[in-house]
Amino acid sequence: DEDSCPICFEAYDDENPKMPLRCEHHFHLGCVFEWFERSELCPVCEEKMEFAPSVGMTLSGE
């Protein structure tokens, strides 16, 4: 569902918007950071997680 985070299943809103990754999957920022503590791979497609270029950095800060 494009309107909810696939990690927590909660809807996106102004206070907790979707954050796109380079693989084109999206999550709440807090959810993706919490997931990143366990794995560097996208929980949907298992590619290395990187923010989309508009966000300007990878999760590892590179």
C-alpha positions as MATLAB code, in Angstrom:
seq = 'DEDSCPICFEAYDDENPKMPLRCEHHFHLGCVFEWFERSELCPVCEEKMEFAPSVGMTLSGE';
ca = [
       0.000    0.000    0.000;
       1.479    3.324   -1.093;
      -0.181    5.183    1.803;
       1.339    3.242    4.697;
       4.767    2.224    5.930;
       5.558   -1.452    5.195;
       7.493   -1.709    8.486;
       4.870   -0.433   10.961;
       1.784   -0.422    8.659;
       0.850    3.085    9.901;
      -0.295    5.760    7.440;
       2.011    8.555    6.336;
       1.084   12.081    7.443;
       2.624   15.549    7.770;
       4.281   14.700   11.094;
       5.552   11.321    9.900;
       5.979   11.520    6.090;
       7.259    8.848    3.736;
      10.994    8.773    3.070;
      11.932    7.236   -0.288;
      14.949    5.002   -0.689;
      16.993    4.636   -3.876;
      15.244    1.279   -4.496;
      11.962    3.284   -4.653;
      10.487    1.745   -1.501;
       9.428    4.178    1.213;
       9.137    4.125    4.987;
       8.717    6.449    7.947;
      12.114    7.937    8.775;
      12.028    6.572   12.342;
      11.042    3.112   11.109;
      13.819    2.932    8.534;
      16.455    4.087   11.072;
      15.247    1.485   13.577;
      15.348   -1.188   10.844;
      18.847   -0.055    9.830;
      20.097   -0.926   13.333;
      19.323   -4.567   12.477;
      20.075   -4.689    8.760;
      21.552   -2.578    5.944;
      19.101   -4.164    3.497;
      15.686   -2.857    2.460;
      13.024   -4.945    4.242;
      11.033   -5.166    0.995;
      13.594   -5.929   -1.741;
      16.785   -6.612    0.264;
      18.911   -4.091   -1.684;
      21.385   -1.990    0.309;
      19.392    0.863    1.838;
      20.226    4.332    0.541;
      18.052    7.425    0.609;
      16.850    8.684   -2.751;
      19.148   11.417   -4.195;
      16.764   14.201   -3.147;
      17.435   13.306    0.493;
      21.153   13.524   -0.149;
      22.864   10.789    1.868;
      23.009    7.087    2.549;
      21.913    5.727    5.882;
      25.537    5.050    6.704;
      26.314    8.745    6.151;
      28.387    8.204    3.011;
];
